[in-house]
Amino acid sequence: MLISNLEMVPGKRVIEHLGLVQGSSVRAKHVGRDIMAGLKNIFGGELKGYTELLQESREEAMQRMQLQAEAVGANAVLNVRFSTSSIAQGAAEIYVYGTAVRLE
């Protein structure tokens, strides 16, 4: 399945528009990551635990969006966008959405 943030794919033609598809993942931090993040705030540097947490969330949200696209018969999802929001203290949602289409 082609997944792209472009509105159109060069050399391909959209033959059917199947609508909006989306996927999301809500993840919470854990104490170990909080302790390391606190130390990094003092000394500086990348918060690798959080980077990994967000990467896992993005991958899970993308997989859920792709499954939804496959369920409606799409072979591509175009104009893909990501959004994040804080759900509760220590928990965040990664939301991904795009337009499910069938390409030639």
N, C-alpha and C positions, 0 to 999 in steps of 0.2 A: 504494500500500500504506500502510495506517495503521500507524504505529509510535508506541506510547504507553507511558509508565511507569505508567499506571493499570491496575488489575486488571480493570475493566469500562469499557465506553464508554457513557455516558448515551445512551439512545434506541436502542441496538443490542443485539442478543442474540447470544451465542456459539452457533452451531449445530454446530460441530465443533471439538474440541480435537485439534491435530496434533502436539503435543509441543514439546520444547525445541529452540530454534535458537540458533546462536551465531556469532560472528565475532571474529576477533582480528587484530591487527597488531603486529609487533615492529619497532621503529625504534631506530636508533643515532644518537647525537649525532655531529656532525663538528667538526673542529678549530676552524673559524671561529666556530661557536656557543659552543664552550668558552671561547675567548678573550674573547668579548663577555660571557659569563656571569661570568667571573672579574672583569672590570671592573665589572660591575653589582653584584657582591658587595661590592666596595670602596666604590662610590659610591651604591648603592641604586637601586631602580627595577625595573620589570617586565622579565623575561627574555623578550623578544618572540620570539626565535628558538626558544626551547623552547615557548612558547605556540603558535606556528605548527606546530611539529613534533607536538605533542599533538593539535591540531585536525585535522591531516591524518590522523593515526592513528585518531582517533575516527571520522572520515568513512569511512575505508577499512574499519574493523571493522564499522560499521553497514551499509555496502554489502554486505559478505560475509554478514552475518546476513540481510539482506533477500533476497539470492539464494538462500540456503538455505531461507528461508520460502516463496519462490515455487516452489521445486523440490518442496515437499511439498503445494502447492496452497492455501497460506494467502492470505488477503487482508488480514491484520492480524497484528501481533506486539504482545502486551500484556505488562505487568509487566516492561518492559525495565530492565535494570540494567547498570552499568559497573563494571569492576574494573581495577586496574592492578597490575603487579608488575615488579620488577627482574629481568631475565633474566641479565644480565652487567654488569660495570662499563661504564657508558655506553650501555646498551641497556635499553629498557623495553617491556613488552607492555601494550597496551590490549585488554581483553576485554569484549565486550558479549554479553548473552544475554537471552532472553525466551521467551514462550510463543506459538508459532504457532497461530493459530485461523482459523476461517472465520466471519465475521460475516454476519448477515442483511442 
